[in-house]
């Protein structure tokens, strides 16, 4: 039997931004925010992408939505190349792929009431009567745990958790197959974070939604994600099932992230491996392994040769880009 085609495929993606020219006659250098990244996501699957701020996570999501120009590589959604989608093709992509933003207040129109936010999304994507829009709006509010009385409130009259629920309802309004969540709980209180994570889990279970979930630490995604991809300086340095990555992290960077999280694995204490220094600038990445200036295990080969993402000898679905531990 043939394996099902992935819903999302990203192949050697590169996204950069121009930097000031050092001289008027010189070519403009580019900051490579995403530097040859590949990943895939199946329908109904949740993939967590983690890494420090500035590693390229948000740029990746914006490129997937067509909000950033792709320098090289390919993006395929449901088997269709959407790398440079424009016009009708881009509108179709955005019906199938929706974003939940980090800042729920900044992503909502402050002049629209909660119900109007959802009606606007429905009006732009479906031919519905006013009565049908009202019914769909009420159902969406209920789906994300917001009472019908909240439909007449403006965003500033809602709590942070309620605003994020409204943002999720707006994304669901167009019936997407994939949600891109850009650190959707980082601006919320810890107790509210748990509620929103549980909501994502319910939506995935009930609607068979795929989700690409961005976070800056592994502790947030361990309860939600099937697989984890660890990103450093625009590349994925480790990927595998959440269970495998937590039980036996292969890359020194993954180990450091896990050690920094409060008790990421119940009943198990990981050896502390604090990171020294700051991530290198994407505008001037170091030669060899990009992590070697901060890695306690680096050897001469690490400073000269960039490691490829390869499967572990005893776990073919668990990959790491490391000369020492991979």
C-alpha positions as CSV (number, residue, x, y, z in Angstrom):
1,X,0.0,0.0,0.0
2,X,1.3,3.4,-0.9
3,X,1.9,5.9,1.9
4,X,-0.5,8.8,2.0
5,X,0.9,12.0,0.5
6,X,1.8,14.6,3.1
7,X,-0.5,17.5,3.5
8,X,2.4,20.0,3.7
9,X,5.9,19.5,2.2
10,X,8.7,21.9,2.5
11,X,11.9,21.2,0.5
12,X,15.2,23.0,1.1
13,X,13.4,26.3,1.8
14,X,15.5,29.5,1.8
15,X,14.1,32.9,2.8
16,X,16.3,35.9,3.2
17,X,16.2,39.7,3.7
18,X,18.4,42.3,2.1
19,X,21.0,44.1,4.3
20,X,22.6,47.5,3.7
21,X,25.2,47.5,0.9
22,X,28.7,47.8,2.3
23,X,29.6,49.9,-0.7
24,X,27.4,51.6,-3.4
25,X,28.8,49.3,-6.1
26,X,28.7,46.1,-4.1
27,X,26.0,43.5,-4.3
28,X,23.5,43.7,-1.4
29,X,24.2,41.0,1.1
30,X,21.3,39.0,2.5
31,X,20.4,37.8,6.0
32,X,19.4,34.1,5.6
33,X,16.5,33.7,8.1
34,X,15.6,30.2,6.8
35,X,18.6,28.4,5.4
36,X,17.7,25.2,3.6
37,X,14.9,23.8,5.7
38,X,12.9,20.7,4.9
39,X,9.9,19.2,6.7
40,X,6.6,17.5,6.1
41,X,3.3,17.3,7.9
42,X,0.5,14.7,7.5
43,X,-3.2,15.5,7.6
44,X,-4.4,15.5,11.2
45,X,-0.8,15.6,12.6
46,X,0.7,18.3,14.9
47,X,4.3,19.2,14.5
48,X,6.0,21.5,17.1
49,X,8.9,23.7,15.8
50,X,11.0,24.9,18.7
51,X,14.1,27.1,19.1
52,X,15.3,30.4,20.5
53,X,14.1,33.7,19.4
54,X,15.6,34.7,16.0
55,X,16.1,31.2,14.7
56,X,13.6,31.7,11.8
57,X,10.4,30.1,13.2
58,X,8.1,33.0,12.4
59,X,9.7,33.7,9.0
60,X,9.0,30.1,8.2
61,X,5.3,30.5,8.9
62,X,5.1,33.7,7.0
63,X,6.7,32.1,4.0
64,X,4.2,29.2,4.1
65,X,1.4,31.7,3.9
66,X,3.0,33.6,1.0
67,X,3.8,36.6,3.2
68,X,7.5,36.4,2.5
69,X,9.3,35.9,-0.8
70,X,11.0,32.5,-1.1
71,X,14.6,32.7,-2.4
72,X,14.9,29.0,-3.1
73,X,13.3,25.6,-2.4
74,X,9.7,24.5,-2.7
75,X,6.5,24.5,-0.7
76,X,3.7,22.0,-1.6
77,X,0.3,22.0,0.0
78,X,-1.9,19.0,-0.7
79,X,0.4,18.0,-3.6
80,X,0.2,21.5,-5.3
81,X,3.3,23.7,-5.6
82,X,2.4,27.0,-3.8
83,X,6.0,28.3,-3.5
84,X,5.2,31.4,-5.5
85,X,1.4,31.4,-5.4
86,X,-0.3,34.6,-6.5
87,X,-3.9,35.7,-7.2
88,X,-6.5,32.9,-7.1
89,X,-3.9,30.3,-6.2
90,X,-2.9,32.3,-3.1
91,X,-6.5,32.8,-2.1
92,X,-7.1,29.0,-2.3
93,X,-3.9,28.4,-0.2
94,X,-5.2,30.8,2.5
95,X,-8.5,29.0,2.6
96,X,-6.7,25.8,3.4
97,X,-4.0,27.3,5.7
98,X,-4.8,29.7,8.4
99,X,-2.7,31.5,11.0
100,X,-3.2,31.9,14.8
101,X,-1.0,34.8,15.8
102,X,1.1,35.3,18.9
103,X,-0.5,38.6,19.9
104,X,-4.3,38.1,20.0
105,X,-5.0,41.8,20.5
106,X,-2.8,43.1,17.7
107,X,-4.2,40.6,15.2
108,X,-7.9,41.7,15.7
109,X,-9.5,44.8,14.3
110,X,-10.3,46.9,17.4
111,X,-13.3,48.6,15.7
112,X,-15.1,45.3,15.1
113,X,-17.1,43.4,17.8
114,X,-16.3,39.7,18.3
115,X,-19.3,38.6,16.2
116,X,-18.4,41.0,13.4
117,X,-14.8,39.7,13.3
118,X,-16.2,36.2,12.4
119,X,-18.9,37.5,10.1
120,X,-16.3,39.4,8.1
121,X,-14.3,36.2,7.6
122,X,-17.4,34.3,6.6
123,X,-18.6,37.1,4.2
124,X,-15.2,37.1,2.4
125,X,-15.1,33.3,1.9
126,X,-18.7,32.0,1.6
127,X,-21.9,33.0,-0.1
128,X,-24.2,33.0,3.0
129,X,-27.4,34.8,4.0
130,X,-27.3,37.1,7.0
131,X,-29.2,34.5,9.0
132,X,-26.7,31.8,8.0
133,X,-23.8,34.0,9.0
134,X,-25.3,34.5,12.4
135,X,-25.8,30.8,12.9
136,X,-22.2,30.0,11.8
137,X,-20.9,32.8,14.1
138,X,-22.7,31.4,17.1
139,X,-21.4,27.9,16.3
140,X,-17.8,29.2,16.0
141,X,-18.0,31.0,19.3
142,X,-19.3,27.9,21.0
143,X,-16.7,25.7,19.3
144,X,-13.9,27.7,21.0
145,X,-15.6,28.1,24.4
146,X,-16.9,31.6,24.1
147,X,-20.4,32.3,25.2
148,X,-22.9,34.0,22.8
149,X,-23.1,37.1,25.0
150,X,-19.4,37.9,24.0
151,X,-20.3,38.4,20.4
152,X,-21.1,42.1,21.0
153,X,-17.9,42.9,22.9
154,X,-14.9,44.7,21.3
155,X,-11.5,43.1,21.6
156,X,-10.4,45.4,24.4
157,X,-13.4,44.2,26.5
158,X,-12.1,40.6,26.3
159,X,-9.4,39.0,28.4
160,X,-6.2,37.7,26.7
161,X,-7.4,34.1,26.7
162,X,-10.8,35.2,25.2
163,X,-9.1,37.2,22.5
164,X,-6.9,34.2,21.5
165,X,-10.0,32.0,21.4
166,X,-11.6,34.6,19.1
167,X,-8.5,34.5,16.9
168,X,-8.8,30.7,16.7
169,X,-12.5,31.0,15.8
170,X,-11.6,33.4,13.0
171,X,-9.1,30.9,11.6
172,X,-11.6,28.1,11.8
173,X,-14.3,30.2,10.0
174,X,-12.9,29.4,6.6
175,X,-12.7,25.6,7.4
176,X,-8.9,25.2,6.9
177,X,-7.1,21.9,6.9
178,X,-3.9,23.3,8.5
179,X,-3.4,25.8,11.3
180,X,-0.1,27.7,11.7
181,X,0.2,28.7,15.3
182,X,2.9,31.3,16.0
183,X,3.6,31.0,19.7
184,X,-0.1,31.4,20.4
185,X,0.2,31.0,24.2
186,X,3.4,32.9,25.0
187,X,1.6,36.1,25.8
188,X,-0.9,34.4,28.2
189,X,-0.9,33.5,31.8
190,X,0.2,30.0,32.6
191,X,-3.3,28.8,33.7
192,X,-4.7,30.2,30.4
193,X,-1.9,28.7,28.4
194,X,-3.1,25.2,29.5
195,X,-6.7,26.0,28.4
196,X,-5.6,27.1,25.0
197,X,-3.3,24.1,24.5
198,X,-6.2,21.8,25.4
199,X,-8.4,23.7,22.9
200,X,-5.9,23.0,20.2
201,X,-5.9,19.3,21.1
202,X,-9.7,19.2,21.0
203,X,-9.8,20.9,17.6
204,X,-7.2,18.5,16.2
205,X,-9.2,15.5,17.5
206,X,-12.6,16.7,16.5
207,X,-11.9,18.3,13.2
208,X,-8.8,16.3,12.1
209,X,-6.8,19.5,11.7
210,X,-3.1,19.5,11.0
211,X,-1.2,22.0,13.1
212,X,2.3,23.5,12.8
213,X,2.9,24.8,16.3
214,X,5.7,27.3,16.9
215,X,7.1,27.6,20.4
216,X,10.4,28.8,22.0
217,X,10.7,25.8,24.4
218,X,9.9,22.1,24.4
219,X,7.8,22.2,27.6
220,X,4.9,23.9,25.8
221,X,4.6,21.4,22.9
222,X,5.1,18.1,24.8
223,X,1.4,17.7,25.6
224,X,0.2,18.6,22.1
225,X,2.6,17.5,19.4
226,X,3.1,14.2,17.6
227,X,6.5,15.2,16.4
228,X,9.0,17.9,17.2
229,X,11.5,19.7,15.0
230,X,14.3,21.7,16.7
231,X,15.4,24.7,14.7
232,X,18.7,26.6,15.1
233,X,19.9,29.5,12.9
234,X,17.4,28.8,10.1
235,X,17.9,25.0,9.9
236,X,16.4,22.0,11.6
237,X,19.0,20.2,13.8
238,X,16.8,17.5,15.2
239,X,13.4,16.0,14.5
240,X,11.5,12.9,15.6
241,X,8.5,11.8,17.5
242,X,7.8,13.8,20.7
243,X,8.3,10.7,22.7
244,X,11.7,9.9,21.1
245,X,13.0,13.5,21.4
246,X,12.1,13.8,25.1
247,X,13.3,10.4,26.0
248,X,16.7,10.6,24.1
249,X,17.6,14.0,22.7
250,X,20.4,13.5,20.2
251,X,21.6,17.1,19.5
252,X,23.4,19.1,22.2
253,X,21.1,22.1,21.4
254,X,18.0,20.0,22.1
255,X,19.5,18.8,25.3
256,X,20.1,22.3,26.4
257,X,16.5,23.3,25.6
258,X,15.2,20.4,27.5
259,X,17.4,21.1,30.5
260,X,16.2,24.7,30.6
261,X,12.6,23.6,30.8
262,X,11.1,22.9,34.2
263,X,10.9,19.1,34.6
264,X,10.0,18.3,30.9
265,X,9.8,14.6,31.6
266,X,7.9,13.5,34.7
267,X,10.1,11.8,37.2
268,X,13.3,12.3,35.2
269,X,16.0,14.9,35.7
270,X,18.2,15.8,32.8
271,X,21.8,16.9,33.3
272,X,22.0,20.7,33.1
273,X,23.7,21.9,29.9
274,X,23.5,25.7,30.0
275,X,24.2,27.4,26.7
276,X,27.1,29.8,26.6
277,X,26.9,33.0,24.6
278,X,24.3,34.1,22.0
279,X,23.2,32.6,18.7
280,X,25.5,33.8,15.8
281,X,24.1,36.4,13.5
282,X,22.2,34.8,10.5
283,X,24.0,37.5,8.4
284,X,27.4,35.9,9.2
285,X,26.9,32.3,10.2
286,X,30.0,30.4,11.4
287,X,31.6,27.8,9.1
288,X,30.9,24.2,9.8
289,X,28.1,23.4,12.3
290,X,26.3,26.6,13.1
291,X,26.0,25.5,16.7
292,X,29.7,24.7,17.3
293,X,30.7,28.1,18.9
294,X,28.3,27.3,21.8
295,X,28.6,23.5,21.8
296,X,30.4,21.8,24.7
297,X,31.0,18.7,22.6
298,X,32.4,20.4,19.5
299,X,35.5,18.8,17.8
300,X,37.6,20.0,14.9
301,X,35.3,18.5,12.3
302,X,32.4,20.6,13.7
303,X,34.3,23.8,12.9
304,X,34.9,22.8,9.3
305,X,32.0,20.7,8.0
306,X,28.3,21.3,8.4
307,X,26.5,18.1,9.5
308,X,23.5,16.8,7.5
309,X,20.3,15.7,9.1
310,X,20.6,11.9,9.2
311,X,18.7,9.2,11.0
312,X,20.0,7.6,14.2
313,X,21.4,4.2,13.7
314,X,18.8,2.6,16.0
315,X,15.9,4.9,15.2
316,X,15.3,5.6,11.5
317,X,12.5,8.2,12.2
318,X,14.7,10.1,14.7
319,X,17.1,12.5,12.8
320,X,19.9,14.8,14.1
321,X,22.5,17.0,12.4
322,X,25.5,16.4,14.7
323,X,28.9,14.9,14.0
324,X,29.3,13.8,17.6
325,X,26.0,12.4,18.8
326,X,24.0,11.9,15.6
